[in-house]
Amino acid sequence: MRNSLKLLSALVALGGAGLYGCVSSDPPAIDMKETEAVVSRQTDQDEVLYDFGKLIRAYTGKSATHPYYLQIKPITNDTGGGAGLPSDITRMVSTTIDKIGAPMVNVPYDPQYLSNEIGLRGGIRLGNKMPDIVIAGAITEFDKDLATKGTSQQLDLSVPLGQSSADASAEKRSDAQESRMTIDFGVLSYVTQTSTGAHTSNTVSVRKENKTSGWAFSIFGTGFGMTGNASRSQGVHAAIRSLVEVSVVQLLGREFRVPYWRMLKGAEPDRLLIRTIKEDIDAAGSEVIADMILGANGYFQDTYPRDSAKAVGAINKVFASAKIDYNATSLATIPTQALLDAWIQMPITDNMARHYEIAKRVASAPAPKEPVASKAAAVQAPLRLNVSTSQGQYKAGESMVVTLDLSNGAHVYCFWDQGGKTVSRILPNRFRTESLVKSRRFAIPSGDMRFRIQVEHPGSADTVACFASQEDLADRLPSAVKSVDLEAIEGYTLDKIRSLFAATDAGVAEGQVKIQVK
């Protein structure tokens, strides 16, 4: 389990001379003499990469003090050839991450340390501040000297984007010599070193018109189109750097499940990613997502509580402003599509950061004292608790969201049993210290809970068990059980914890879900 909220992560923007999508046919030149020293210079791409970091901070609530830790494996040339190509582009990837800045923190790759951690521990302990993800990849294709004949030819490219397509074009003049190079990137879980499923494969086409001319290049792949030009030997490397920056942005956009296409001129939405985001919204529950949308738009939970008519009125104002044709009557019944449309259009402002601060304060506020009649009500109408996940099977390295459905508000305590090996408390936790759940549907993690429930052991039969009561049972639990969260509770099994709640004689309702790890 790593401190990284997967759903509402970041919004991505990337652009060079022209923005990716519809391509400018007359981009500014990169003009360098062969003997000219390389100097540092500010570019439009640098500014957009910086904005990318700002967008990640806005959508996730992450910051320089609560970052995403990222590591880069060596990115090498696996083509076995390619004179003039760099043999290693790891530094280019690292520089791109550094340009993005907070909340991304680049942790240098140390294979010996990694080997020792996995060998001695079988993985990284919960709660350790180790990298959340690892970027891996390689230069996988290189086709050199693809001669093109004729004058004023037009290169038209149509490439897949989810289930849609995006077009890029660039003009080829006279007898041009063309080379193409492809870079593949993927994201791995640091703990398991298995793929998270996020990947990109983009190609740069570099053309030289004649012996005395410079180079021209275009980038195409899943949703991108870009042109540029450069002089002589600098051309290939300038094109490669542009390809790396484009690919890293797309990769992180997919990893954090965010609408990275929003700032890409002419780009179409990634429909496969949208389908995944819809599943995440369904798992989190409409009230949770609506609350985040309200916060992003300046309606905060301390003055617009979820269960109020005021909050319903506010969400309808958001829908109207975003031209979403839906009129809500309750936050709990808003359809997924309306929430998705509003979420994609959330404004990137300081309101987002304030929303996370308020959400954390509201969640950690002392619970109101229960009225005396509440115990009698509990006897007359026993609590009902159902625990579920979006799927019954997960691959090692994947993250899950646990959904609670309650008959009414209650104090809830949830534990994750990893195949009988360890038991960890996931609710309450250090990000949400209050056990009282007021809504009838609640997701773990959600809101300001900055961690993942990431399955780790292939072949394991995991269980998430939750215990609900209308009384706060914290004082009746052993110190080890109530003081350790998001880490293994030494000396306790799930059965032993179950017996502790049964012994309270407090009308405890239990719900559990079993997960098979492939």
N, C-alpha and C positions, 0 to 999 in steps of 0.2 A: 504494500500500500504506500503510495507516495503523495507528498503534499502538492497535488496538482489537480485542479478542477477541470474536467475535460469538456463539459458542454459549452459554457459561455466563455470562450477563450479570447478571441481577438479578431479584429477586422484588418484586412491586408490591403495595402496599396503599393504599387510599383510602377514606375514609368521612367523612360529615358528621354531621348530626343522627342519622340512621340510616345503616347501611352499605348500599351499592348492592346490589340484588338484591330481596329482599322489602322493601317500602317501609313505613315508619312512617306512619301516618295522622295523627299528632299531633306534628309536629316542633316544636322550640323556635323561637320567633319571633325575627326580626331587627328590633328595634323602634327606629326612629330618627325623630326629628322632622325636618321639612324644613330647619329652621334649625340643627340640631345639627351640630357640627363632627365630622369623621371622626377617630377616634382609633385607635391601634394596639391590637389585642387578640389574645390567644392563643385559638385555636380548636382543636377536635378535628382538623380537616383539617390544620392546621399540624403537629400531632404526627405524623399519619399520613404526610404528605409527607416529614417528617424520617426516619421509619422506612423509607420507600421508598428514600431514599439509603443507609441502612444495609444494606438488602437487596441493592441493586446492588453495594455494596462486598463483601458476603459472597459473592455468586455469581460475581463476576468477578475478585476479587483487586485491583480498582482501588482507588485511594485518593486523598487530596488531593495526594500527591506523584506519583501515576501516574493522572491523571484522564482522563475523556472530555471532549474539547473540543467544544462545541456552539454553534451560531450560530442566531439567529432572524431570518428575513426579516420585513419588515413584514406584519402580519396585519391586513388591512383589511376594510371592509364593501363587499362586491361586489354587494349587492342593488340598489343604485341608489336606495335609499330607507330607510325605517324611522326615523321621527321618534322621538327618544329613545334610539336605539341609538348606541353609541359608533362613531366612524368608524374607529378603530384600537384593537385589543386587544393589540398587541405587548407593552405594558408588563405586562399581566396574565400573559401567557405567560412573560415574563422573570422576574416575581416568583415564579411557580410553580417555575421552575427553581432560583431562588435559595433557595427554601424547602427544596427537595430537598437542596441542598448537595452536599458531596463524595460521589461522585467527579465530579459534573457541574460543569463550568466553562463559564459563559456568556461567549462571545467576542462583543463588540459587532459588529453588522453594519455594514460599511463598503463600500458598493457600488463606490466608486472604487478602493479597494485590491483588491477581488476582481477587478474588470475588468483592472487592471494585471497582477495575477498570472497570470490566464488568458491575457491577450493576449501577455505577454512570455515566459511559460514554456510555454504550452499546458497548464497545470495546475500543481499544486504538487509540488515535488520530494519524492521518497521521503525519509522521515526528518524532514522539517520539522514543527515542532509547530504545525500549523494545525488548524482545526476538523475533527473527524472527520465530523460530520453537521450538516445544516442543517434546521431546522423551518420549513416553509412552510405557508400555509393562508389561509383567508378565511372571513368570514361569507357563506354562499352562499345561504341561503334566509331569508325573513322574511314570514310571513303574519300580517297584523294584523286585529284585530276579528273574530275567528271567534266570533260570538255563539252561545251554547248556551242552550236553553230548557228549562224544567222544573225540578223540585226533586230534590235528593239523587241526582243521576246519578253513575254510577261510570265513570271513564275507565280502560279496560283496554288495555294495550299489550303486544303480543307482537312481539319483534324477533329477527332472526337472530343467532346466535353460532356462527360456524363452520357446522356442520351441525346445531346444536341451537338452542334458543331460550331467552330469559329473559323473564320477565314483570315489568311494573311497573304499579302502579295508583295512582290518586289520586282522591279524591272531589271532585266539582264540585257546588256547592250553588246553588240558586235560579237566577236569570238571570245567568249568568256571561259575561264578555267574555274571550276567550282570544286570545293571540298565540303564534306558534311561530317559533323561530329555530334554524337549523342552522349549525354550524361544521364545516368540513372541515379536517383536518390531514394532512400527509404529511411524510416524511423524504427528504431529498436527500443524495446524496454531495457533499461539499464540492469534491472534486477535479473531478468531471465534471458536477456540477449536474444529474444524472439521478436519478430516483426509486430508492430502495432497495427499494420494495415495501411498506413499512410505512405504513399510513394509518388514519384514523378518520373517521367521519361521525356525529356525535351531535346530538340535537335537544333543546332546552329548550322546554317549554310553560309559559307564564306566564299566569295567570288573575286577573282582578279581578272580585270578586263583585258589587259595586255601587259607586256613586260615593264612598261614605264608607269603604268597607272597604280593607284592605290587599291585597297581592298574594299569590298562592300559586303555586308552580312545581313542575314535575316534569321530570326529565331521563330521556330514554330513547335508546337506541342499541344498539350491539352489546354487549349484556350488562349494561347498567346500568339501574337504576331508583332514583330519589331524589325526595323531596319536601321542601319548605321553604316558608317564607313571609316576607314583608317588608312594610314600610309604604311606601305611596305611591311616589314616584319612585325610591326606593332599591331597590324590588323587582326591576326589570328588571336593574339592574347587579349585584345580589347573585346573581341567577340565572345571569347570564352568567359571572361569576367561578367559580361552582360548575361550570358546564359546561366552562370552560377547564381547571380543575384535573383534572376527571374525564378529559377527552380527552387531556391531556398524559401522564397516567399510563398510560392504555391505549396511547397511541402509542409511548412508550418501552418498554413491556412487549413490544410486537410487534417493535419495532426490534431489541431485544437478545435476542429469542426466549426469553423466560422465562415461567414460569407466573404471570402477573400476577393471575389469577383466584383464587389460593390464599387471599388474605386478604379477598376480597370476599364478604360474607355472602350466601349464596343463589345466587352466580354459578356458571354451568356452565363447564367447560373449553372453551377455544377450540380446536375440533377441527382447524381448518386449520393453526393454529400448532403443535399437537401433531404433525401430520404432518411439518411442516418440522423440528421438533426431532428426531423419529425419524431423519430423513435425516442430520442432523448427527451424531447418535450413531453411526449406521452408518459414516459417513465417518471419524470420529475413532477408532473401534475400541473394543471392549468393555473392554480392559485400561486404556485411558486414562480412560474414563468411570468405571469401577469404582474406579480409584485416587482420582479426585476425590471420589466418594461416600464412600470410606473416610476420606479426610482430613476431610471435613465432619463425619463422625461420630466423629472423634477417633482414628482408626487411621492413623498417619502412615507414610509410605514408608520413613523411616529405621529403623523397627522392624517394619514389615509390608511387606517388599519384594514386588513384584508376583508374582514367580514362586514364592512360598512357600506351603506349606500353611497357614501362619498367616494369610496374607491371605485365602485362600479361606474359612477358618473365620470370619474377621471379617466378610466380606461376607454370609455366611449369617446371622450375628447381626443385621446391618442389615436384611436381608430379613424375618427373623422379627419384629423390632420394628415394621417397617412393614406387617406382615401381608401380605407378598408371598409367594405360594405358589410358591416355586422354591428348590431346593437346588443350589447351584453346586458343581461339581467342579474347575473351572478358571476363572480370570478371563477367559481368551481365548474362552470358549464361552458366556458368559452371553447369553441372548436380549435383543433390544432392548427388548421390553415391560417386562421385569423391571428393566432399567436405567432406563428412563423413569419407572416408578413410584417407584423409589427416589430418582431425581434430583429429581422434583417435591417429594418429602417431605424433602429435605435440611434439617437443622436450621440455623437462622440464628444462629450463635454465633461466638465468637472462634476456634474451631477452624478455620474457613474461612481466616482470615487466616494462621494458623500453618501450615496446609497449603501455602499458596502459598510461604511463606518456605522451608519445608523442601524443597519440590519444586525450587525454584530452587537451593538449596544442593546437593542430591543431583545435579542435572543438571550443575552446574558443577564437581563434584569431579573430581580427576585420575583418569584411567582406569587400571585395573590393568595392569601390564605383561603383554604377551602371552607365553605360554609358547613355547619354541623350537619345539615340535611344531606350532604353529598354522600355520606357513607350509606345512609338508608336507601338513597337512590341507586347506589351501586348494587345493593342486595336485590332491589326490585327489578333492575334492568342490568344484568351482567354485561361487562364489556365484551365486545367482539373485536378481534384483531386478526387481520389477514396480512401476510407478508409475501411479497412476490418480487420477481426480477423480470426484465424484458425478455429474457430467454433462459432456457433450462440448462443449456450447455455453453461453455466458454472455452476458448483456446487459452493456454498459458500465456500470460502477458496482457490479456484483454482486461478491461475494467468494467465493472457492473454497477448499476444503480439499484438500490433496494427501495421498494415502495411499500409504505404502510397504509392500510385502510382501516380506520377506526370507526366504531359505532358512535363515539363521542370523544371529546378531549380527555387526555389522560397523561400520566407520567409514564414514559416509555424508556426501556433499557434494552439495547440490542447488542448481540455478541456474534462474532464471526468465528466459526470453528473450521480450521483448515485441515480437513481430513483426519481429525483426531490428533494432529500433531501439536497445534497451538490454538489458543482461544484469545481473541482480542475484543475489547469493547469499542464499538463504533458509534454508539449513542448512549448517553451524552459523550461529548468529546471536547478537546481543547478549543475548538472553534465554535461549538455550541454547547456551553456548559449547563444549560437548563434542560431538565428532563421532561418538562411539561410540553406536550404537543397539543395545541388548541384546534388545529384543522383536522378534518376527517381524513384527508389524504396528505401524506408527508413522504418526502424522498430523502434518501441518504446516499451520497452527499447532495446537498442543495444549499442555496443561499450563500452564506459566507464560509461554508465548510470546504476548506482548501486542501482536500486530500482525495485520493482515489482508492477504491476498493478493487485492487488488482489481483486476480487469481494468479497463482504462481507455480503450482505443482501438477504436471500432467498426470492424469490417472486418478487424481484426488477426488473424493466425494465431499465437497464442502457443505456447510450448513450455516445459514444465518437465522438465529432464533431471537425473538423479541418478547419482552415481558411487559405488560401494561397494567397499571393500577390507578385508581383515582386518588391514591395517597402517594406522597413522596417517600420512597423506600430507601433513599440513600443512607440514612442513619442506621438502617438495619442490615446493611451489607458490610462485609469485612473490608478493612482498609485497602487491601491489595486489589480488590474488585472495583472499588469506587475511585481509586487514585491513579490507576494505570489505564491509559486509553491509547488506541491505535498501535499498541505493542502487545506482545504475548504476555498474558498474566501467568506468571510462574506458579506451578502447583495446582492449577485448576483445569478441570475438563468442563465441557458443556453440561454434562449430567450433574456435576457437582454444583455448578452455578444454578441450574434448574431447581435443585433441591433447596438452595438458599431462598429463592423466591417463594417456593411452596411453603417454606417454614414461616413466612411472614403472616400467613393467614389473613391476607389483605385483599382477597378477591382478585387474584392475579390472573389475567388472560394471557395465553401464550399463542404466538403464531410463528411459524418457521417455513423456510423454503430451502430445498436442497439443490445444489448446483454441481453438475458434473464437469470436471476440468479435462479437456481433451489434450 
